[in-house]
Structure formats: C-alpha cells, structure tokens
Amino acid sequence: MTDHGHRDEGGHGGRSELERTAWVAASGPGITSDSAPTAVRHADIAAHAYAALGITPDPHWTLDGKAFTA
C-alpha cells in the first residue's frame, strides 16, 4: 500500500481527495478482480495479513482494521 497520493503539479500531504488516495496491490486465496474492496484503510492491511496467515491477533494489540476478504 502506498502512504499517500500525489498531485500532478507536485507535492503531497494535503487533505484533498487526490492527496489522500492510496492504492493496494494484493494477491492470494480469496483475492480476485471481482472481490476487490472499494474502500480499504491503512489499518486493514495488517488485519488482512494476519488473517491470510491464519494468525489471530492478540486483543492487547488493539488493532482496529478488518481483513478485506472473508
């Protein structure tokens, strides 16, 4: 996942929709072009990685993301 978007004229880090847009590249079981989520938060990446690896996060980690496949 990227950390932020970018403006064509240069610069980043603003609050416009374009500057706040990021993309995710993913593959693996359950990931298809038809199942791609329309909205993923940065916090969802760790949650998805744990789910894909079959790891149940410890509640004390206080992660708030959600895996983006079932």
Biopython code that builds the backbone (N, CA, C, O; Angstrom):
import numpy as np
from Bio.PDB.StructureBuilder import StructureBuilder

atoms = [
    (1, "MET", "N", (0.849, -1.172, 0.000)),
    (1, "MET", "CA", (0.000, 0.000, 0.000)),
    (1, "MET", "C", (0.891, 1.230, 0.000)),
    (1, "MET", "O", (1.932, 1.258, 0.656)),
    (2, "THR", "N", (0.485, 2.214, -0.718)),
    (2, "THR", "CA", (1.219, 3.471, -0.708)),
    (2, "THR", "C", (0.855, 4.261, 0.544)),
    (2, "THR", "O", (-0.133, 3.950, 1.208)),
    (3, "ASP", "N", (1.638, 5.266, 0.866)),
    (3, "ASP", "CA", (1.337, 6.029, 2.076)),
    (3, "ASP", "C", (0.510, 7.274, 1.804)),
    (3, "ASP", "O", (-0.097, 7.804, 2.735)),
    (4, "HIS", "N", (0.459, 7.762, 0.575)),
    (4, "HIS", "CA", (-0.360, 8.921, 0.241)),
    (4, "HIS", "C", (-0.413, 9.097, -1.266)),
    (4, "HIS", "O", (0.363, 8.496, -2.008)),
    (5, "GLY", "N", (-1.337, 9.927, -1.697)),
    (5, "GLY", "CA", (-1.438, 10.249, -3.106)),
    (5, "GLY", "C", (-0.477, 11.373, -3.463)),
    (5, "GLY", "O", (0.374, 11.759, -2.661)),
    (6, "HIS", "N", (-0.624, 11.886, -4.662)),
    (6, "HIS", "CA", (0.288, 12.914, -5.143)),
    (6, "HIS", "C", (-0.451, 13.784, -6.153)),
    (6, "HIS", "O", (-1.336, 13.304, -6.862)),
    (7, "ARG", "N", (-0.095, 15.044, -6.217)),
    (7, "ARG", "CA", (-0.682, 15.947, -7.194)),
    (7, "ARG", "C", (0.187, 15.977, -8.447)),
    (7, "ARG", "O", (1.411, 15.886, -8.353)),
    (8, "ASP", "N", (-0.437, 16.103, -9.624)),
    (8, "ASP", "CA", (0.311, 16.136, -10.883)),
    (8, "ASP", "C", (1.330, 17.266, -10.915)),
    (8, "ASP", "O", (2.413, 17.106, -11.476)),
    (9, "GLU", "N", (0.995, 18.406, -10.318)),
    (9, "GLU", "CA", (1.916, 19.541, -10.328)),
    (9, "GLU", "C", (3.005, 19.418, -9.262)),
    (9, "GLU", "O", (3.855, 20.299, -9.134)),
    (10, "GLY", "N", (2.976, 18.335, -8.507)),
    (10, "GLY", "CA", (3.988, 18.090, -7.482)),
    (10, "GLY", "C", (3.429, 18.304, -6.092)),
    (10, "GLY", "O", (2.429, 18.997, -5.907)),
    (11, "GLY", "N", (4.066, 17.719, -5.150)),
    (11, "GLY", "CA", (3.649, 17.875, -3.757)),
    (11, "GLY", "C", (2.732, 16.769, -3.287)),
    (11, "GLY", "O", (2.141, 16.043, -4.086)),
    (12, "HIS", "N", (2.627, 16.656, -2.000)),
    (12, "HIS", "CA", (1.772, 15.664, -1.371)),
    (12, "HIS", "C", (1.534, 16.056, 0.078)),
    (12, "HIS", "O", (2.097, 17.033, 0.572)),
    (13, "GLY", "N", (0.707, 15.295, 0.739)),
    (13, "GLY", "CA", (0.483, 15.507, 2.167)),
    (13, "GLY", "C", (-0.664, 16.427, 2.495)),
    (13, "GLY", "O", (-0.921, 16.682, 3.672)),
    (14, "GLY", "N", (-1.362, 16.933, 1.502)),
    (14, "GLY", "CA", (-2.513, 17.787, 1.751)),
    (14, "GLY", "C", (-3.745, 16.981, 2.118)),
    (14, "GLY", "O", (-3.671, 15.769, 2.324)),
    (15, "ARG", "N", (-4.860, 17.655, 2.196)),
    (15, "ARG", "CA", (-6.099, 16.994, 2.597)),
    (15, "ARG", "C", (-7.083, 16.790, 1.447)),
    (15, "ARG", "O", (-8.217, 16.368, 1.675)),
    (16, "SER", "N", (-6.667, 17.083, 0.219)),
    (16, "SER", "CA", (-7.579, 16.865, -0.903)),
    (16, "SER", "C", (-7.800, 15.366, -1.089)),
    (16, "SER", "O", (-6.999, 14.549, -0.633)),
    (17, "GLU", "N", (-8.893, 15.015, -1.761)),
    (17, "GLU", "CA", (-9.171, 13.597, -2.015)),
    (17, "GLU", "C", (-8.029, 12.957, -2.796)),
    (17, "GLU", "O", (-7.635, 11.828, -2.501)),
    (18, "LEU", "N", (-7.494, 13.662, -3.783)),
    (18, "LEU", "CA", (-6.400, 13.116, -4.587)),
    (18, "LEU", "C", (-5.164, 12.839, -3.728)),
    (18, "LEU", "O", (-4.510, 11.810, -3.897)),
    (19, "GLU", "N", (-4.845, 13.747, -2.816)),
    (19, "GLU", "CA", (-3.659, 13.567, -1.970)),
    (19, "GLU", "C", (-3.865, 12.503, -0.900)),
    (19, "GLU", "O", (-2.894, 11.935, -0.401)),
    (20, "ARG", "N", (-5.112, 12.228, -0.541)),
    (20, "ARG", "CA", (-5.395, 11.215, 0.475)),
    (20, "ARG", "C", (-5.645, 9.847, -0.128)),
    (20, "ARG", "O", (-5.883, 8.887, 0.604)),
    (21, "THR", "N", (-5.596, 9.740, -1.439)),
    (21, "THR", "CA", (-5.854, 8.471, -2.117)),
    (21, "THR", "C", (-4.597, 7.606, -2.136)),
    (21, "THR", "O", (-3.505, 8.093, -2.428)),
    (22, "ALA", "N", (-4.754, 6.352, -1.830)),
    (22, "ALA", "CA", (-3.658, 5.387, -1.862)),
    (22, "ALA", "C", (-4.175, 4.134, -2.563)),
    (22, "ALA", "O", (-5.384, 3.947, -2.698)),
    (23, "TRP", "N", (-3.271, 3.292, -3.001)),
    (23, "TRP", "CA", (-3.690, 2.070, -3.661)),
    (23, "TRP", "C", (-3.081, 0.865, -2.945)),
    (23, "TRP", "O", (-2.104, 0.984, -2.204)),
    (24, "VAL", "N", (-3.682, -0.287, -3.187)),
    (24, "VAL", "CA", (-3.235, -1.539, -2.580)),
    (24, "VAL", "C", (-3.072, -2.574, -3.692)),
    (24, "VAL", "O", (-3.935, -2.699, -4.562)),
    (25, "ALA", "N", (-1.973, -3.308, -3.659)),
    (25, "ALA", "CA", (-1.788, -4.452, -4.539)),
    (25, "ALA", "C", (-1.851, -5.695, -3.662)),
    (25, "ALA", "O", (-1.134, -5.781, -2.665)),
    (26, "ALA", "N", (-2.690, -6.651, -4.014)),
    (26, "ALA", "CA", (-2.856, -7.838, -3.183)),
    (26, "ALA", "C", (-3.072, -9.057, -4.055)),
    (26, "ALA", "O", (-3.607, -8.962, -5.160)),
    (27, "SER", "N", (-2.647, -10.209, -3.545)),
    (27, "SER", "CA", (-2.921, -11.477, -4.209)),
    (27, "SER", "C", (-2.977, -12.555, -3.137)),
    (27, "SER", "O", (-2.488, -12.368, -2.023)),
    (28, "GLY", "N", (-3.568, -13.665, -3.485)),
    (28, "GLY", "CA", (-3.661, -14.771, -2.545)),
    (28, "GLY", "C", (-5.050, -15.366, -2.548)),
    (28, "GLY", "O", (-5.908, -14.949, -3.327)),
    (29, "PRO", "N", (-5.281, -16.351, -1.672)),
    (29, "PRO", "CA", (-6.589, -17.005, -1.606)),
    (29, "PRO", "C", (-7.701, -15.989, -1.352)),
    (29, "PRO", "O", (-7.603, -15.157, -0.451)),
    (30, "GLY", "N", (-8.742, -16.068, -2.145)),
    (30, "GLY", "CA", (-9.897, -15.208, -1.954)),
    (30, "GLY", "C", (-9.774, -13.839, -2.600)),
    (30, "GLY", "O", (-10.732, -13.066, -2.581)),
    (31, "ILE", "N", (-8.615, -13.519, -3.174)),
    (31, "ILE", "CA", (-8.427, -12.224, -3.825)),
    (31, "ILE", "C", (-8.627, -12.407, -5.322)),
    (31, "ILE", "O", (-7.846, -13.099, -5.975)),
    (32, "THR", "N", (-9.660, -11.797, -5.862)),
    (32, "THR", "CA", (-9.910, -11.818, -7.296)),
    (32, "THR", "C", (-10.255, -10.403, -7.738)),
    (32, "THR", "O", (-10.536, -9.540, -6.905)),
    (33, "SER", "N", (-10.234, -10.164, -9.033)),
    (33, "SER", "CA", (-10.606, -8.835, -9.514)),
    (33, "SER", "C", (-12.064, -8.531, -9.189)),
    (33, "SER", "O", (-12.437, -7.365, -9.053)),
    (34, "ASP", "N", (-12.892, -9.566, -9.062)),
    (34, "ASP", "CA", (-14.298, -9.366, -8.724)),
    (34, "ASP", "C", (-14.527, -9.128, -7.239)),
    (34, "ASP", "O", (-15.567, -8.595, -6.850)),
    (35, "SER", "N", (-13.562, -9.518, -6.401)),
    (35, "SER", "CA", (-13.758, -9.383, -4.955)),
    (35, "SER", "C", (-13.036, -8.169, -4.381)),
    (35, "SER", "O", (-13.012, -7.976, -3.166)),
    (36, "ALA", "N", (-12.449, -7.355, -5.250)),
    (36, "ALA", "CA", (-11.685, -6.205, -4.756)),
    (36, "ALA", "C", (-12.589, -5.263, -3.973)),
    (36, "ALA", "O", (-13.656, -4.879, -4.453)),
    (37, "PRO", "N", (-12.169, -4.891, -2.773)),
    (37, "PRO", "CA", (-12.979, -3.964, -1.980)),
    (37, "PRO", "C", (-12.926, -2.562, -2.584)),
    (37, "PRO", "O", (-11.955, -2.194, -3.244)),
    (38, "THR", "N", (-13.967, -1.801, -2.351)),
    (38, "THR", "CA", (-13.988, -0.434, -2.874)),
    (38, "THR", "C", (-13.312, 0.544, -1.927)),
    (38, "THR", "O", (-12.897, 1.623, -2.350)),
    (39, "ALA", "N", (-13.194, 0.188, -0.662)),
    (39, "ALA", "CA", (-12.541, 1.072, 0.313)),
    (39, "ALA", "C", (-11.738, 0.233, 1.291)),
    (39, "ALA", "O", (-12.272, -0.675, 1.929)),
    (40, "VAL", "N", (-10.468, 0.537, 1.406)),
    (40, "VAL", "CA", (-9.577, -0.144, 2.346)),
    (40, "VAL", "C", (-8.825, 0.930, 3.119)),
    (40, "VAL", "O", (-8.320, 1.889, 2.534)),
    (41, "ARG", "N", (-8.754, 0.767, 4.426)),
    (41, "ARG", "CA", (-7.996, 1.711, 5.251)),
    (41, "ARG", "C", (-6.602, 1.139, 5.499)),
    (41, "ARG", "O", (-6.398, -0.071, 5.403)),
    (42, "HIS", "N", (-5.654, 2.004, 5.816)),
    (42, "HIS", "CA", (-4.307, 1.530, 6.131)),
    (42, "HIS", "C", (-4.345, 0.458, 7.220)),
    (42, "HIS", "O", (-3.610, -0.527, 7.145)),
    (43, "ALA", "N", (-5.193, 0.644, 8.224)),
    (43, "ALA", "CA", (-5.282, -0.308, 9.332)),
    (43, "ALA", "C", (-5.737, -1.687, 8.875)),
    (43, "ALA", "O", (-5.459, -2.681, 9.547)),
    (44, "ASP", "N", (-6.431, -1.763, 7.745)),
    (44, "ASP", "CA", (-6.920, -3.047, 7.248)),
    (44, "ASP", "C", (-5.799, -3.928, 6.695)),
    (44, "ASP", "O", (-5.962, -5.147, 6.627)),
    (45, "ILE", "N", (-4.685, -3.351, 6.304)),
    (45, "ILE", "CA", (-3.600, -4.124, 5.702)),
    (45, "ILE", "C", (-3.039, -5.136, 6.710)),
    (45, "ILE", "O", (-2.897, -6.315, 6.386)),
    (46, "ALA", "N", (-2.723, -4.685, 7.917)),
    (46, "ALA", "CA", (-2.197, -5.611, 8.939)),
    (46, "ALA", "C", (-3.237, -6.669, 9.277)),
    (46, "ALA", "O", (-2.903, -7.848, 9.396)),
    (47, "ALA", "N", (-4.489, -6.264, 9.433)),
    (47, "ALA", "CA", (-5.544, -7.228, 9.759)),
    (47, "ALA", "C", (-5.670, -8.273, 8.665)),
    (47, "ALA", "O", (-5.860, -9.456, 8.951)),
    (48, "HIS", "N", (-5.567, -7.846, 7.418)),
    (48, "HIS", "CA", (-5.670, -8.803, 6.318)),
    (48, "HIS", "C", (-4.466, -9.742, 6.280)),
    (48, "HIS", "O", (-4.618, -10.940, 6.043)),
    (49, "ALA", "N", (-3.283, -9.203, 6.511)),
    (49, "ALA", "CA", (-2.081, -10.050, 6.517)),
    (49, "ALA", "C", (-2.189, -11.125, 7.601)),
    (49, "ALA", "O", (-1.879, -12.289, 7.347)),
    (50, "TYR", "N", (-2.622, -10.750, 8.795)),
    (50, "TYR", "CA", (-2.794, -11.733, 9.865)),
    (50, "TYR", "C", (-3.819, -12.785, 9.469)),
    (50, "TYR", "O", (-3.588, -13.977, 9.672)),
    (51, "ALA", "N", (-4.950, -12.362, 8.906)),
    (51, "ALA", "CA", (-5.993, -13.315, 8.508)),
    (51, "ALA", "C", (-5.469, -14.271, 7.436)),
    (51, "ALA", "O", (-5.725, -15.473, 7.500)),
    (52, "ALA", "N", (-4.738, -13.745, 6.455)),
    (52, "ALA", "CA", (-4.210, -14.584, 5.379)),
    (52, "ALA", "C", (-3.214, -15.613, 5.903)),
    (52, "ALA", "O", (-3.087, -16.702, 5.344)),
    (53, "LEU", "N", (-2.512, -15.267, 6.973)),
    (53, "LEU", "CA", (-1.536, -16.177, 7.573)),
    (53, "LEU", "C", (-2.145, -17.071, 8.650)),
    (53, "LEU", "O", (-1.453, -17.900, 9.241)),
    (54, "GLY", "N", (-3.456, -16.898, 8.905)),
    (54, "GLY", "CA", (-4.136, -17.708, 9.914)),
    (54, "GLY", "C", (-3.770, -17.335, 11.335)),
    (54, "GLY", "O", (-3.866, -18.164, 12.240)),
    (55, "ILE", "N", (-3.352, -16.098, 11.541)),
    (55, "ILE", "CA", (-2.952, -15.616, 12.869)),
    (55, "ILE", "C", (-4.094, -14.820, 13.475)),
    (55, "ILE", "O", (-4.613, -13.894, 12.851)),
    (56, "THR", "N", (-4.482, -15.177, 14.686)),
    (56, "THR", "CA", (-5.487, -14.414, 15.411)),
    (56, "THR", "C", (-4.770, -13.348, 16.226)),
    (56, "THR", "O", (-3.993, -13.680, 17.121)),
    (57, "PRO", "N", (-5.016, -12.069, 15.934)),
    (57, "PRO", "CA", (-4.338, -11.004, 16.673)),
    (57, "PRO", "C", (-4.692, -11.027, 18.158)),
    (57, "PRO", "O", (-5.836, -11.298, 18.525)),
    (58, "ASP", "N", (-3.732, -10.750, 18.986)),
    (58, "ASP", "CA", (-3.946, -10.638, 20.423)),
    (58, "ASP", "C", (-4.773, -9.379, 20.690)),
    (58, "ASP", "O", (-4.432, -8.314, 20.174)),
    (59, "PRO", "N", (-5.844, -9.466, 21.477)),
    (59, "PRO", "CA", (-6.674, -8.286, 21.760)),
    (59, "PRO", "C", (-5.879, -7.125, 22.363)),
    (59, "PRO", "O", (-6.270, -5.968, 22.213)),
    (60, "HIS", "N", (-4.790, -7.417, 23.027)),
    (60, "HIS", "CA", (-3.978, -6.360, 23.631)),
    (60, "HIS", "C", (-3.250, -5.519, 22.590)),
    (60, "HIS", "O", (-2.735, -4.449, 22.914)),
    (61, "TRP", "N", (-3.200, -5.985, 21.349)),
    (61, "TRP", "CA", (-2.560, -5.213, 20.279)),
    (61, "TRP", "C", (-3.437, -4.039, 19.861)),
    (61, "TRP", "O", (-2.958, -3.109, 19.213)),
    (62, "THR", "N", (-4.695, -4.072, 20.220)),
    (62, "THR", "CA", (-5.692, -3.033, 19.902)),
    (62, "THR", "C", (-5.694, -2.631, 18.433)),
    (62, "THR", "O", (-5.732, -1.444, 18.109)),
    (63, "LEU", "N", (-5.654, -3.621, 17.546)),
    (63, "LEU", "CA", (-5.759, -3.360, 16.114)),
    (63, "LEU", "C", (-7.222, -3.060, 15.765)),
    (63, "LEU", "O", (-8.124, -3.719, 16.282)),
    (64, "ASP", "N", (-7.456, -2.103, 14.920)),
    (64, "ASP", "CA", (-8.842, -1.790, 14.571)),
    (64, "ASP", "C", (-9.174, -2.043, 13.100)),
    (64, "ASP", "O", (-10.270, -1.705, 12.653)),
    (65, "GLY", "N", (-8.256, -2.626, 12.350)),
    (65, "GLY", "CA", (-8.523, -2.929, 10.945)),
    (65, "GLY", "C", (-9.311, -4.210, 10.779)),
    (65, "GLY", "O", (-9.475, -4.984, 11.723)),
    (66, "LYS", "N", (-9.801, -4.426, 9.560)),
    (66, "LYS", "CA", (-10.545, -5.635, 9.219)),
    (66, "LYS", "C", (-9.971, -6.223, 7.936)),
    (66, "LYS", "O", (-9.628, -5.496, 7.003)),
    (67, "ALA", "N", (-9.872, -7.542, 7.904)),
    (67, "ALA", "CA", (-9.417, -8.224, 6.677)),
    (67, "ALA", "C", (-10.398, -7.892, 5.552)),
    (67, "ALA", "O", (-11.601, -7.782, 5.789)),
    (68, "PHE", "N", (-9.882, -7.732, 4.323)),
    (68, "PHE", "CA", (-10.787, -7.370, 3.249)),
    (68, "PHE", "C", (-11.244, -8.531, 2.397)),
    (68, "PHE", "O", (-11.773, -8.327, 1.304)),
    (69, "THR", "N", (-11.051, -9.749, 2.877)),
    (69, "THR", "CA", (-11.721, -10.917, 2.314)),
    (69, "THR", "C", (-12.208, -11.763, 3.483)),
    (69, "THR", "O", (-11.707, -11.659, 4.603)),
    (70, "ALA", "N", (-13.190, -12.594, 3.193)),
    (70, "ALA", "CA", (-13.752, -13.440, 4.259)),
    (70, "ALA", "C", (-12.763, -14.513, 4.657)),
    (70, "ALA", "O", (-13.052, -15.323, 5.538)),
]
sb = StructureBuilder()
sb.init_structure("model")
sb.init_model(0)
sb.init_chain("A")
sb.init_seg("    ")
for serial, (resi, resn, name, xyz) in enumerate(atoms, 1):
    if name == "N":
        sb.init_residue(resn, " ", resi, " ")
    sb.init_atom(name, np.array(xyz, "f"), 0.0, 1.0, " ", f" {name:<3s}", serial, name[0])
structure = sb.get_structure()
